Amino acid sequence: MKDDNRPWEHVNDCSYFRGVMGNMVRLGCGKKSPEAGSVRFGRTGSGYAPNYQIERLQPDPEQFQFNGLGHSEVAHVDETFAPENISEQFSYSDVEQMLARCLDQQKR
């Protein structure tokens, strides 16, 4: 049975994770600087392309919210990104592993 509280685990389009990773790199939270930040995924979606929030810690703490479909930054924040509607923090390395699982599932 699908766990609706973890929709990112049901993403079938591997390009989604590449988009998340691209935005993490663009914001300085990529593989070369893993301590610089993390990502949190939305819990309210269907699992096709959850919205997400990148939390950059360096140089100054800042949050950036993104639409999961187009990976564009969201101009205004609403209840979608309320703390109870987003996941625990995931590192760039964690997202790489999500991409690897997705690619592996496509091979089957």
Steps between C-alpha positions, in 0.01 A plus 500: 500500500622849414623713790355844422729662753809415290397574139860551381546124545247445220653729237545304175655777290873500570538848348314629808794410725744647247305827519515500881874431487550778244331754725703379797822549302386842377442607861837368618365187673643240263749218524797734541347670805272247676498693828359809326137389499228243446163442337156422644222353287131581516281237669167606348547402135426183309862400443527606137716809564483623861574863573815546704695744712876543493646627825835664448707543815801683356590779454176606675204278592231530234210292364396464136173336398455329163216368292570132439366493144719765344762544774434873497523701819167583664451873543273483805494248781172369633384214721646249252842560651385505862728287722239226537472468120867442419734209559809456705823640352678314222855566385619519141639149548155378611345642181772327296390173660135577416603555138694172498194311633281663237742404222519146635120469502486615137733217400259240638 
